[in-house]
Amino acid sequence: MIGRITGRIVEKQPPFVVVDTQGVGYEIQAPMTTFYKLPELGASCTLHTHLAISETAHQLFGFADKSDRELFRTLIKVSGVGPKMALGILSGMEAATIARCVAQDNVAALVKVPGVGKKTAERLVIELRDKLAGFGAESGALAALEQASGAPVVADARDDAEAALIALGYKPADATKAIGSAHKQSPDANSQELIRLALKAMIPV
């Protein structure tokens, strides 16, 4: 089991980040809560990882905090919730928000995550009510982003942001609309900031 990877960031395109460790590039899928905390390309980072093994692939999922990894592992234990859906949930909501939705039986907020239907949302509430009590005090990704220095704005920030939302499971039309609205709200935003604004609007809680 690969539990942690430390290395230099050589590629970043949500939900994928490639970390080079002694000449080996590890392709890791990460939620936006982790992307908000990553340093720039070329900088060193440490990710707490979860290795998912199936008949067709070995996939690495990485998280900036151990608590986010534990929440991911808790989510994928729920019937009907796979790694991709768990990644989408963690991208759209901070840990404290997920815990609050579960505690308040807020199914309506959970179903706004791509791929989460009403029955799955209800299962999340039922199965996680007790397990997520400890996550309520965790600091969120939005606060971390506000404290982080912004990345340089690039011309294709909107395209990168749209591609990231589509990779997380959103329909192309919805991704284009959400990123367009985010761009109007903040024309100089980089791709990660656009994603943050779009997700905040698409999954209001």
mmCIF file of the C-alpha atoms, coordinates in Angstrom:
data_MODEL
# 
_entry.id   MODEL 
# 
loop_
_atom_site.group_PDB 
_atom_site.id 
_atom_site.type_symbol 
_atom_site.label_atom_id 
_atom_site.label_alt_id 
_atom_site.label_comp_id 
_atom_site.label_asym_id 
_atom_site.label_entity_id 
_atom_site.label_seq_id 
_atom_site.pdbx_PDB_ins_code 
_atom_site.Cartn_x 
_atom_site.Cartn_y 
_atom_site.Cartn_z 
_atom_site.occupancy 
_atom_site.B_iso_or_equiv 
_atom_site.pdbx_formal_charge 
_atom_site.auth_seq_id 
_atom_site.auth_comp_id 
_atom_site.auth_asym_id 
_atom_site.auth_atom_id 
_atom_site.pdbx_PDB_model_num 
ATOM 1   C CA . MET A 1 1   ? 0.000   0.000  0.000   1.00 0.00 ? 1   MET A CA 1 
ATOM 2   C CA . ILE A 1 2   ? 1.276   3.479  -0.907  1.00 0.00 ? 2   ILE A CA 1 
ATOM 3   C CA . GLY A 1 3   ? 0.319   5.755  1.979   1.00 0.00 ? 3   GLY A CA 1 
ATOM 4   C CA . ARG A 1 4   ? 2.228   8.933  1.207   1.00 0.00 ? 4   ARG A CA 1 
ATOM 5   C CA . ILE A 1 5   ? 4.133   10.477 -1.683  1.00 0.00 ? 5   ILE A CA 1 
ATOM 6   C CA . THR A 1 6   ? 6.551   13.396 -1.510  1.00 0.00 ? 6   THR A CA 1 
ATOM 7   C CA . GLY A 1 7   ? 7.994   14.898 -4.656  1.00 0.00 ? 7   GLY A CA 1 
ATOM 8   C CA . ARG A 1 8   ? 8.002   17.685 -7.208  1.00 0.00 ? 8   ARG A CA 1 
ATOM 9   C CA . ILE A 1 9   ? 4.821   18.694 -9.001  1.00 0.00 ? 9   ILE A CA 1 
ATOM 10  C CA . VAL A 1 10  ? 5.368   18.359 -12.750 1.00 0.00 ? 10  VAL A CA 1 
ATOM 11  C CA . GLU A 1 11  ? 1.769   18.451 -14.020 1.00 0.00 ? 11  GLU A CA 1 
ATOM 12  C CA . LYS A 1 12  ? -1.496  19.868 -12.698 1.00 0.00 ? 12  LYS A CA 1 
ATOM 13  C CA . GLN A 1 13  ? -4.803  19.413 -14.510 1.00 0.00 ? 13  GLN A CA 1 
ATOM 14  C CA . PRO A 1 14  ? -7.706  18.723 -12.150 1.00 0.00 ? 14  PRO A CA 1 
ATOM 15  C CA . PRO A 1 15  ? -8.496  16.118 -11.086 1.00 0.00 ? 15  PRO A CA 1 
ATOM 16  C CA . PHE A 1 16  ? -4.990  14.842 -11.968 1.00 0.00 ? 16  PHE A CA 1 
ATOM 17  C CA . VAL A 1 17  ? -1.640  15.890 -10.551 1.00 0.00 ? 17  VAL A CA 1 
ATOM 18  C CA . VAL A 1 18  ? 1.668   14.233 -11.445 1.00 0.00 ? 18  VAL A CA 1 
ATOM 19  C CA . VAL A 1 19  ? 4.292   14.122 -8.698  1.00 0.00 ? 19  VAL A CA 1 
ATOM 20  C CA . ASP A 1 20  ? 7.883   13.229 -9.631  1.00 0.00 ? 20  ASP A CA 1 
ATOM 21  C CA . THR A 1 21  ? 9.734   11.222 -7.000  1.00 0.00 ? 21  THR A CA 1 
ATOM 22  C CA . GLN A 1 22  ? 13.296  10.244 -7.890  1.00 0.00 ? 22  GLN A CA 1 
ATOM 23  C CA . GLY A 1 23  ? 12.509  10.159 -11.592 1.00 0.00 ? 23  GLY A CA 1 
ATOM 24  C CA . VAL A 1 24  ? 9.199   8.297  -11.282 1.00 0.00 ? 24  VAL A CA 1 
ATOM 25  C CA . GLY A 1 25  ? 6.060   10.293 -12.065 1.00 0.00 ? 25  GLY A CA 1 
ATOM 26  C CA . TYR A 1 26  ? 3.018   9.260  -10.046 1.00 0.00 ? 26  TYR A CA 1 
ATOM 27  C CA . GLU A 1 27  ? -0.319  10.224 -11.604 1.00 0.00 ? 27  GLU A CA 1 
ATOM 28  C CA . ILE A 1 28  ? -2.638  10.999 -8.715  1.00 0.00 ? 28  ILE A CA 1 
ATOM 29  C CA . GLN A 1 29  ? -6.301  11.958 -8.690  1.00 0.00 ? 29  GLN A CA 1 
ATOM 30  C CA . ALA A 1 30  ? -7.136  14.602 -6.122  1.00 0.00 ? 30  ALA A CA 1 
ATOM 31  C CA . PRO A 1 31  ? -10.248 16.526 -5.083  1.00 0.00 ? 31  PRO A CA 1 
ATOM 32  C CA . MET A 1 32  ? -10.395 20.269 -5.536  1.00 0.00 ? 32  MET A CA 1 
ATOM 33  C CA . THR A 1 33  ? -10.019 20.686 -1.776  1.00 0.00 ? 33  THR A CA 1 
ATOM 34  C CA . THR A 1 34  ? -6.475  19.400 -2.274  1.00 0.00 ? 34  THR A CA 1 
ATOM 35  C CA . PHE A 1 35  ? -5.806  21.359 -5.480  1.00 0.00 ? 35  PHE A CA 1 
ATOM 36  C CA . TYR A 1 36  ? -6.591  24.591 -3.650  1.00 0.00 ? 36  TYR A CA 1 
ATOM 37  C CA . LYS A 1 37  ? -3.683  23.839 -1.312  1.00 0.00 ? 37  LYS A CA 1 
ATOM 38  C CA . LEU A 1 38  ? -1.081  22.664 -3.838  1.00 0.00 ? 38  LEU A CA 1 
ATOM 39  C CA . PRO A 1 39  ? 1.986   24.837 -4.558  1.00 0.00 ? 39  PRO A CA 1 
ATOM 40  C CA . GLU A 1 40  ? 3.008   25.875 -8.045  1.00 0.00 ? 40  GLU A CA 1 
ATOM 41  C CA . LEU A 1 41  ? 4.527   23.619 -10.710 1.00 0.00 ? 41  LEU A CA 1 
ATOM 42  C CA . GLY A 1 42  ? 8.069   22.639 -9.827  1.00 0.00 ? 42  GLY A CA 1 
ATOM 43  C CA . ALA A 1 43  ? 7.519   22.962 -6.096  1.00 0.00 ? 43  ALA A CA 1 
ATOM 44  C CA . SER A 1 44  ? 7.656   20.071 -3.662  1.00 0.00 ? 44  SER A CA 1 
ATOM 45  C CA . CYS A 1 45  ? 4.555   18.674 -2.016  1.00 0.00 ? 45  CYS A CA 1 
ATOM 46  C CA . THR A 1 46  ? 3.424   15.763 0.113   1.00 0.00 ? 46  THR A CA 1 
ATOM 47  C CA . LEU A 1 47  ? 0.168   13.933 -0.536  1.00 0.00 ? 47  LEU A CA 1 
ATOM 48  C CA . HIS A 1 48  ? -1.463  11.333 1.673   1.00 0.00 ? 48  HIS A CA 1 
ATOM 49  C CA . THR A 1 49  ? -2.579  8.635  -0.728  1.00 0.00 ? 49  THR A CA 1 
ATOM 50  C CA . HIS A 1 50  ? -5.103  5.867  -1.121  1.00 0.00 ? 50  HIS A CA 1 
ATOM 51  C CA . LEU A 1 51  ? -4.457  3.079  -3.636  1.00 0.00 ? 51  LEU A CA 1 
ATOM 52  C CA . ALA A 1 52  ? -7.580  1.650  -5.255  1.00 0.00 ? 52  ALA A CA 1 
ATOM 53  C CA . ILE A 1 53  ? -7.096  -1.660 -7.061  1.00 0.00 ? 53  ILE A CA 1 
ATOM 54  C CA . SER A 1 54  ? -9.630  -3.074 -9.500  1.00 0.00 ? 54  SER A CA 1 
ATOM 55  C CA . GLU A 1 55  ? -9.553  -5.675 -12.264 1.00 0.00 ? 55  GLU A CA 1 
ATOM 56  C CA . THR A 1 56  ? -8.833  -3.018 -14.879 1.00 0.00 ? 56  THR A CA 1 
ATOM 57  C CA . ALA A 1 57  ? -6.706  -0.403 -13.124 1.00 0.00 ? 57  ALA A CA 1 
ATOM 58  C CA . HIS A 1 58  ? -4.627  0.672  -10.165 1.00 0.00 ? 58  HIS A CA 1 
ATOM 59  C CA . GLN A 1 59  ? -5.561  4.230  -9.195  1.00 0.00 ? 59  GLN A CA 1 
ATOM 60  C CA . LEU A 1 60  ? -3.874  6.572  -6.742  1.00 0.00 ? 60  LEU A CA 1 
ATOM 61  C CA . PHE A 1 61  ? -5.912  9.207  -4.946  1.00 0.00 ? 61  PHE A CA 1 
ATOM 62  C CA . GLY A 1 62  ? -4.106  11.952 -3.077  1.00 0.00 ? 62  GLY A CA 1 
ATOM 63  C CA . PHE A 1 63  ? -5.077  14.372 -0.332  1.00 0.00 ? 63  PHE A CA 1 
ATOM 64  C CA . ALA A 1 64  ? -3.385  17.338 1.293   1.00 0.00 ? 64  ALA A CA 1 
ATOM 65  C CA . ASP A 1 65  ? -4.616  16.300 4.735   1.00 0.00 ? 65  ASP A CA 1 
ATOM 66  C CA . LYS A 1 66  ? -4.935  12.915 6.399   1.00 0.00 ? 66  LYS A CA 1 
ATOM 67  C CA . SER A 1 67  ? -8.420  13.853 7.547   1.00 0.00 ? 67  SER A CA 1 
ATOM 68  C CA . ASP A 1 68  ? -9.560  14.301 3.934   1.00 0.00 ? 68  ASP A CA 1 
ATOM 69  C CA . ARG A 1 69  ? -8.143  10.890 3.051   1.00 0.00 ? 69  ARG A CA 1 
ATOM 70  C CA . GLU A 1 70  ? -10.010 9.322  5.960   1.00 0.00 ? 70  GLU A CA 1 
ATOM 71  C CA . LEU A 1 71  ? -13.210 11.038 4.872   1.00 0.00 ? 71  LEU A CA 1 
ATOM 72  C CA . PHE A 1 72  ? -12.665 9.707  1.336   1.00 0.00 ? 72  PHE A CA 1 
ATOM 73  C CA . ARG A 1 73  ? -12.224 6.192  2.722   1.00 0.00 ? 73  ARG A CA 1 
ATOM 74  C CA . THR A 1 74  ? -15.361 6.610  4.795   1.00 0.00 ? 74  THR A CA 1 
ATOM 75  C CA . LEU A 1 75  ? -17.364 7.756  1.782   1.00 0.00 ? 75  LEU A CA 1 
ATOM 76  C CA . ILE A 1 76  ? -16.356 4.864  -0.476  1.00 0.00 ? 76  ILE A CA 1 
ATOM 77  C CA . LYS A 1 77  ? -17.578 2.389  2.141   1.00 0.00 ? 77  LYS A CA 1 
ATOM 78  C CA . VAL A 1 78  ? -21.125 3.602  1.554   1.00 0.00 ? 78  VAL A CA 1 
ATOM 79  C CA . SER A 1 79  ? -23.079 1.369  -0.816  1.00 0.00 ? 79  SER A CA 1 
ATOM 80  C CA . GLY A 1 80  ? -23.197 2.883  -4.290  1.00 0.00 ? 80  GLY A CA 1 
ATOM 81  C CA . VAL A 1 81  ? -20.385 5.393  -3.697  1.00 0.00 ? 81  VAL A CA 1 
ATOM 82  C CA . GLY A 1 82  ? -17.236 4.757  -5.716  1.00 0.00 ? 82  GLY A CA 1 
ATOM 83  C CA . PRO A 1 83  ? -13.951 6.677  -5.782  1.00 0.00 ? 83  PRO A CA 1 
ATOM 84  C CA . LYS A 1 84  ? -15.088 9.043  -8.556  1.00 0.00 ? 84  LYS A CA 1 
ATOM 85  C CA . MET A 1 85  ? -18.251 10.015 -6.704  1.00 0.00 ? 85  MET A CA 1 
ATOM 86  C CA . ALA A 1 86  ? -16.356 10.435 -3.438  1.00 0.00 ? 86  ALA A CA 1 
ATOM 87  C CA . LEU A 1 87  ? -13.885 12.693 -5.255  1.00 0.00 ? 87  LEU A CA 1 
ATOM 88  C CA . GLY A 1 88  ? -16.784 14.764 -6.561  1.00 0.00 ? 88  GLY A CA 1 
ATOM 89  C CA . ILE A 1 89  ? -18.297 15.106 -3.102  1.00 0.00 ? 89  ILE A CA 1 
ATOM 90  C CA . LEU A 1 90  ? -14.983 16.226 -1.608  1.00 0.00 ? 90  LEU A CA 1 
ATOM 91  C CA . SER A 1 91  ? -14.458 18.662 -4.482  1.00 0.00 ? 91  SER A CA 1 
ATOM 92  C CA . GLY A 1 92  ? -17.822 20.327 -4.017  1.00 0.00 ? 92  GLY A CA 1 
ATOM 93  C CA . MET A 1 93  ? -17.942 20.463 -0.233  1.00 0.00 ? 93  MET A CA 1 
ATOM 94  C CA . GLU A 1 94  ? -15.477 20.898 2.581   1.00 0.00 ? 94  GLU A CA 1 
ATOM 95  C CA . ALA A 1 95  ? -15.431 18.240 5.297   1.00 0.00 ? 95  ALA A CA 1 
ATOM 96  C CA . ALA A 1 96  ? -17.348 20.381 7.777   1.00 0.00 ? 96  ALA A CA 1 
ATOM 97  C CA . THR A 1 97  ? -20.072 21.035 5.199   1.00 0.00 ? 97  THR A CA 1 
ATOM 98  C CA . ILE A 1 98  ? -20.445 17.343 4.391   1.00 0.00 ? 98  ILE A CA 1 
ATOM 99  C CA . ALA A 1 99  ? -20.737 16.558 8.092   1.00 0.00 ? 99  ALA A CA 1 
ATOM 100 C CA . ARG A 1 100 ? -23.309 19.317 8.520   1.00 0.00 ? 100 ARG A CA 1 
ATOM 101 C CA . CYS A 1 101 ? -25.382 18.073 5.563   1.00 0.00 ? 101 CYS A CA 1 
ATOM 102 C CA . VAL A 1 102 ? -25.388 14.577 7.041   1.00 0.00 ? 102 VAL A CA 1 
ATOM 103 C CA . ALA A 1 103 ? -26.235 15.783 10.544  1.00 0.00 ? 103 ALA A CA 1 
ATOM 104 C CA . GLN A 1 104 ? -29.087 17.951 9.243   1.00 0.00 ? 104 GLN A CA 1 
ATOM 105 C CA . ASP A 1 105 ? -30.425 15.320 6.811   1.00 0.00 ? 105 ASP A CA 1 
ATOM 106 C CA . ASN A 1 106 ? -29.774 17.791 3.985   1.00 0.00 ? 106 ASN A CA 1 
ATOM 107 C CA . VAL A 1 107 ? -30.371 15.414 1.085   1.00 0.00 ? 107 VAL A CA 1 
ATOM 108 C CA . ALA A 1 108 ? -31.152 18.329 -1.240  1.00 0.00 ? 108 ALA A CA 1 
ATOM 109 C CA . ALA A 1 109 ? -27.579 19.626 -1.020  1.00 0.00 ? 109 ALA A CA 1 
ATOM 110 C CA . LEU A 1 110 ? -25.988 16.215 -1.517  1.00 0.00 ? 110 LEU A CA 1 
ATOM 111 C CA . VAL A 1 111 ? -27.951 15.428 -4.693  1.00 0.00 ? 111 VAL A CA 1 
ATOM 112 C CA . LYS A 1 112 ? -26.390 18.460 -6.382  1.00 0.00 ? 112 LYS A CA 1 
ATOM 113 C CA . VAL A 1 113 ? -23.083 16.596 -6.529  1.00 0.00 ? 113 VAL A CA 1 
ATOM 114 C CA . PRO A 1 114 ? -22.781 14.914 -9.968  1.00 0.00 ? 114 PRO A CA 1 
ATOM 115 C CA . GLY A 1 115 ? -23.752 11.254 -9.840  1.00 0.00 ? 115 GLY A CA 1 
ATOM 116 C CA . VAL A 1 116 ? -25.397 11.452 -6.424  1.00 0.00 ? 116 VAL A CA 1 
ATOM 117 C CA . GLY A 1 117 ? -29.068 10.562 -6.708  1.00 0.00 ? 117 GLY A CA 1 
ATOM 118 C CA . LYS A 1 118 ? -31.690 10.847 -4.013  1.00 0.00 ? 118 LYS A CA 1 
ATOM 119 C CA . LYS A 1 119 ? -31.306 7.245  -2.845  1.00 0.00 ? 119 LYS A CA 1 
ATOM 120 C CA . THR A 1 120 ? -27.526 7.542  -2.617  1.00 0.00 ? 120 THR A CA 1 
ATOM 121 C CA . ALA A 1 121 ? -27.825 10.832 -0.736  1.00 0.00 ? 121 ALA A CA 1 
ATOM 122 C CA . GLU A 1 122 ? -30.236 9.221  1.705   1.00 0.00 ? 122 GLU A CA 1 
ATOM 123 C CA . ARG A 1 123 ? -27.801 6.330  2.227   1.00 0.00 ? 123 ARG A CA 1 
ATOM 124 C CA . LEU A 1 124 ? -25.009 8.813  2.887   1.00 0.00 ? 124 LEU A CA 1 
ATOM 125 C CA . VAL A 1 125 ? -27.101 10.485 5.571   1.00 0.00 ? 125 VAL A CA 1 
ATOM 126 C CA . ILE A 1 126 ? -28.123 7.218  7.204   1.00 0.00 ? 126 ILE A CA 1 
ATOM 127 C CA . GLU A 1 127 ? -24.745 5.459  7.100   1.00 0.00 ? 127 GLU A CA 1 
ATOM 128 C CA . LEU A 1 128 ? -22.524 8.436  7.926   1.00 0.00 ? 128 LEU A CA 1 
ATOM 129 C CA . ARG A 1 129 ? -24.484 10.251 10.615  1.00 0.00 ? 129 ARG A CA 1 
ATOM 130 C CA . ASP A 1 130 ? -22.406 8.806  13.456  1.00 0.00 ? 130 ASP A CA 1 
ATOM 131 C CA . LYS A 1 131 ? -19.156 8.332  11.525  1.00 0.00 ? 131 LYS A CA 1 
ATOM 132 C CA . LEU A 1 132 ? -18.788 11.971 10.460  1.00 0.00 ? 132 LEU A CA 1 
ATOM 133 C CA . ALA A 1 133 ? -19.340 13.610 13.828  1.00 0.00 ? 133 ALA A CA 1 
ATOM 134 C CA . GLY A 1 134 ? -15.599 14.173 14.211  1.00 0.00 ? 134 GLY A CA 1 
ATOM 135 C CA . PHE A 1 135 ? -15.234 15.944 10.890  1.00 0.00 ? 135 PHE A CA 1 
ATOM 136 C CA . GLY A 1 136 ? -17.430 18.883 11.860  1.00 0.00 ? 136 GLY A CA 1 
ATOM 137 C CA . ALA A 1 137 ? -14.569 20.962 13.197  1.00 0.00 ? 137 ALA A CA 1 
ATOM 138 C CA . GLU A 1 138 ? -12.228 20.484 10.243  1.00 0.00 ? 138 GLU A CA 1 
ATOM 139 C CA . SER A 1 139 ? -11.109 23.574 8.380   1.00 0.00 ? 139 SER A CA 1 
ATOM 140 C CA . GLY A 1 140 ? -12.447 23.847 4.837   1.00 0.00 ? 140 GLY A CA 1 
ATOM 141 C CA . ALA A 1 141 ? -10.959 24.161 1.403   1.00 0.00 ? 141 ALA A CA 1 
ATOM 142 C CA . LEU A 1 142 ? -12.440 27.589 0.824   1.00 0.00 ? 142 LEU A CA 1 
ATOM 143 C CA . ALA A 1 143 ? -10.610 29.041 3.813   1.00 0.00 ? 143 ALA A CA 1 
ATOM 144 C CA . ALA A 1 144 ? -7.388  27.422 2.674   1.00 0.00 ? 144 ALA A CA 1 
ATOM 145 C CA . LEU A 1 145 ? -7.796  28.940 -0.766  1.00 0.00 ? 145 LEU A CA 1 
ATOM 146 C CA . GLU A 1 146 ? -8.359  32.410 0.643   1.00 0.00 ? 146 GLU A CA 1 
ATOM 147 C CA . GLN A 1 147 ? -5.058  32.144 2.521   1.00 0.00 ? 147 GLN A CA 1 
ATOM 148 C CA . ALA A 1 148 ? -3.090  30.786 -0.433  1.00 0.00 ? 148 ALA A CA 1 
ATOM 149 C CA . SER A 1 149 ? -1.347  32.953 -2.986  1.00 0.00 ? 149 SER A CA 1 
ATOM 150 C CA . GLY A 1 150 ? -3.037  32.975 -6.364  1.00 0.00 ? 150 GLY A CA 1 
ATOM 151 C CA . ALA A 1 151 ? -1.504  31.293 -9.382  1.00 0.00 ? 151 ALA A CA 1 
ATOM 152 C CA . PRO A 1 152 ? -0.780  33.370 -12.485 1.00 0.00 ? 152 PRO A CA 1 
ATOM 153 C CA . VAL A 1 153 ? -3.818  33.881 -14.695 1.00 0.00 ? 153 VAL A CA 1 
ATOM 154 C CA . VAL A 1 154 ? -3.497  32.099 -18.023 1.00 0.00 ? 154 VAL A CA 1 
ATOM 155 C CA . ALA A 1 155 ? -5.448  32.610 -21.228 1.00 0.00 ? 155 ALA A CA 1 
ATOM 156 C CA . ASP A 1 156 ? -7.010  29.174 -21.142 1.00 0.00 ? 156 ASP A CA 1 
ATOM 157 C CA . ALA A 1 157 ? -8.104  29.338 -17.498 1.00 0.00 ? 157 ALA A CA 1 
ATOM 158 C CA . ARG A 1 158 ? -11.749 28.927 -18.497 1.00 0.00 ? 158 ARG A CA 1 
ATOM 159 C CA . ASP A 1 159 ? -11.003 25.895 -20.679 1.00 0.00 ? 159 ASP A CA 1 
ATOM 160 C CA . ASP A 1 160 ? -8.973  24.262 -17.911 1.00 0.00 ? 160 ASP A CA 1 
ATOM 161 C CA . ALA A 1 161 ? -11.713 24.955 -15.373 1.00 0.00 ? 161 ALA A CA 1 
ATOM 162 C CA . GLU A 1 162 ? -14.425 23.537 -17.634 1.00 0.00 ? 162 GLU A CA 1 
ATOM 163 C CA . ALA A 1 163 ? -12.347 20.419 -18.311 1.00 0.00 ? 163 ALA A CA 1 
ATOM 164 C CA . ALA A 1 164 ? -11.883 19.921 -14.583 1.00 0.00 ? 164 ALA A CA 1 
ATOM 165 C CA . LEU A 1 165 ? -15.627 20.098 -13.870 1.00 0.00 ? 165 LEU A CA 1 
ATOM 166 C CA . ILE A 1 166 ? -16.345 17.653 -16.688 1.00 0.00 ? 166 ILE A CA 1 
ATOM 167 C CA . ALA A 1 167 ? -13.712 15.279 -15.287 1.00 0.00 ? 167 ALA A CA 1 
ATOM 168 C CA . LEU A 1 168 ? -15.475 15.498 -11.926 1.00 0.00 ? 168 LEU A CA 1 
ATOM 169 C CA . GLY A 1 169 ? -18.704 14.305 -13.539 1.00 0.00 ? 169 GLY A CA 1 
ATOM 170 C CA . TYR A 1 170 ? -20.565 17.468 -14.503 1.00 0.00 ? 170 TYR A CA 1 
ATOM 171 C CA . LYS A 1 171 ? -22.256 17.687 -17.905 1.00 0.00 ? 171 LYS A CA 1 
ATOM 172 C CA . PRO A 1 172 ? -20.328 19.797 -20.455 1.00 0.00 ? 172 PRO A CA 1 
ATOM 173 C CA . ALA A 1 173 ? -23.186 22.275 -20.832 1.00 0.00 ? 173 ALA A CA 1 
ATOM 174 C CA . ASP A 1 174 ? -23.467 22.712 -17.066 1.00 0.00 ? 174 ASP A CA 1 
ATOM 175 C CA . ALA A 1 175 ? -19.705 23.117 -16.736 1.00 0.00 ? 175 ALA A CA 1 
ATOM 176 C CA . THR A 1 176 ? -19.598 25.772 -19.469 1.00 0.00 ? 176 THR A CA 1 
ATOM 177 C CA . LYS A 1 177 ? -22.483 27.687 -17.914 1.00 0.00 ? 177 LYS A CA 1 
ATOM 178 C CA . ALA A 1 178 ? -21.048 27.540 -14.397 1.00 0.00 ? 178 ALA A CA 1 
ATOM 179 C CA . ILE A 1 179 ? -17.549 28.603 -15.430 1.00 0.00 ? 179 ILE A CA 1 
ATOM 180 C CA . GLY A 1 180 ? -18.986 31.365 -17.616 1.00 0.00 ? 180 GLY A CA 1 
ATOM 181 C CA . SER A 1 181 ? -20.884 32.756 -14.644 1.00 0.00 ? 181 SER A CA 1 
ATOM 182 C CA . ALA A 1 182 ? -17.804 32.464 -12.447 1.00 0.00 ? 182 ALA A CA 1 
ATOM 183 C CA . HIS A 1 183 ? -15.725 34.311 -15.043 1.00 0.00 ? 183 HIS A CA 1 
ATOM 184 C CA . LYS A 1 184 ? -18.250 37.157 -15.152 1.00 0.00 ? 184 LYS A CA 1 
ATOM 185 C CA . GLN A 1 185 ? -18.084 37.351 -11.383 1.00 0.00 ? 185 GLN A CA 1 
ATOM 186 C CA . SER A 1 186 ? -14.269 37.384 -11.353 1.00 0.00 ? 186 SER A CA 1 
ATOM 187 C CA . PRO A 1 187 ? -12.780 38.073 -14.833 1.00 0.00 ? 187 PRO A CA 1 
ATOM 188 C CA . ASP A 1 188 ? -9.159  37.879 -13.647 1.00 0.00 ? 188 ASP A CA 1 
ATOM 189 C CA . ALA A 1 189 ? -9.525  34.593 -11.773 1.00 0.00 ? 189 ALA A CA 1 
ATOM 190 C CA . ASN A 1 190 ? -7.247  31.670 -12.555 1.00 0.00 ? 190 ASN A CA 1 
ATOM 191 C CA . SER A 1 191 ? -8.614  28.197 -13.263 1.00 0.00 ? 191 SER A CA 1 
ATOM 192 C CA . GLN A 1 192 ? -8.653  27.046 -9.635  1.00 0.00 ? 192 GLN A CA 1 
ATOM 193 C CA . GLU A 1 193 ? -10.464 30.185 -8.512  1.00 0.00 ? 193 GLU A CA 1 
ATOM 194 C CA . LEU A 1 194 ? -13.020 29.733 -11.306 1.00 0.00 ? 194 LEU A CA 1 
ATOM 195 C CA . ILE A 1 195 ? -13.600 26.143 -10.210 1.00 0.00 ? 195 ILE A CA 1 
ATOM 196 C CA . ARG A 1 196 ? -14.047 27.230 -6.619  1.00 0.00 ? 196 ARG A CA 1 
ATOM 197 C CA . LEU A 1 197 ? -16.610 29.893 -7.557  1.00 0.00 ? 197 LEU A CA 1 
ATOM 198 C CA . ALA A 1 198 ? -18.455 27.515 -9.881  1.00 0.00 ? 198 ALA A CA 1 
ATOM 199 C CA . LEU A 1 199 ? -18.668 24.719 -7.319  1.00 0.00 ? 199 LEU A CA 1 
ATOM 200 C CA . LYS A 1 200 ? -19.819 27.159 -4.645  1.00 0.00 ? 200 LYS A CA 1 
ATOM 201 C CA . ALA A 1 201 ? -22.677 28.243 -6.921  1.00 0.00 ? 201 ALA A CA 1 
ATOM 202 C CA . MET A 1 202 ? -23.564 24.730 -8.106  1.00 0.00 ? 202 MET A CA 1 
ATOM 203 C CA . ILE A 1 203 ? -23.607 23.161 -4.634  1.00 0.00 ? 203 ILE A CA 1 
ATOM 204 C CA . PRO A 1 204 ? -24.985 25.846 -2.314  1.00 0.00 ? 204 PRO A CA 1 
ATOM 205 C CA . VAL A 1 205 ? -25.475 24.706 1.285   1.00 0.00 ? 205 VAL A CA 1 
# 
